[in-house]
Amino acid sequence: MIEQLLELDTSIFLYLNNLGTPSWDGFWNLITNKRTFIPLYLVLLYLMSKSMPKKQIVILVLTIAGMILFTDQITNFFKFTFERLRPCAQEGVLEYIRQSDCWGYGFFSGHSSNSMATAIFTGLMLRPVYKNLIYFMIIWSLVVAYSRIYLGLHYPLDIICGLTFGVLAGTLFFTIFKRLSARFVQIE
C-alpha cells in the first residue's frame, strides 16, 4: 500500500512538474526564495504590533521566533528520520523532471510548513481587524508550496504534510501567544 502511495505521489509530481515552462522559471524561483517575502513579513509584523504595548510586542517577537525555530527543527527532524530523497536527487525520477539541481532529503517541506505556520498565525492574529486576510495568507502559502513542486524539490506528499504541520504549528503558537499575553501583559 505504501509503495502504491509513493508511486502515485511520483506520478502526480511528474505531471505537475512537467507543466512548467522556461518562461515561468524565473517567477517560481522568485516565489521560492525566502528573502522575497521579507517586506510582507515586516508589514505583517507592523500590523500585528501597531496597537500593542511594548511588553506584548516582545512576547509577539519571541513567539514568532519560537514558531520559526520549532517548525524548522521539527521539519529537519522528519527529513533526517525518514531520509526520503528529494525528487531532483532520486535516480529514476530526476531524469524526467524539468530541473534537477539539488541534493538532500525532502520529507516534509520546510517551505510549506513555515509558510503555512506564518499564514495561520498572522491570519488568526489579524482576524479581528482584517477578517479575510487569513484566506489571502493561505493562498500565498499554497503558491509557495507549489513552487517547490514546480522546481523539482518536493513531492506532493512532502507538501501536504508540510502544510498540515504548518496549520498545527501556526495554531499552537497563536494559542501560546494569547496565553503569554494574558499572563504577562496588563492592558490598561
Secondary structure as GFF3:
##gff-version 3
##sequence-region A 1 188
A	DSSP	alpha_helix	2	17	.	.	.	ID=ss1
A	DSSP	alpha_helix	22	32	.	.	.	ID=ss2
A	DSSP	three_ten_helix	34	37	.	.	.	ID=ss3
A	DSSP	alpha_helix	38	49	.	.	.	ID=ss4
A	DSSP	alpha_helix	54	82	.	.	.	ID=ss5
A	DSSP	three_ten_helix	87	89	.	.	.	ID=ss6
A	DSSP	three_ten_helix	94	96	.	.	.	ID=ss7
A	DSSP	alpha_helix	110	126	.	.	.	ID=ss8
A	DSSP	alpha_helix	133	150	.	.	.	ID=ss9
A	DSSP	alpha_helix	156	184	.	.	.	ID=ss10
###
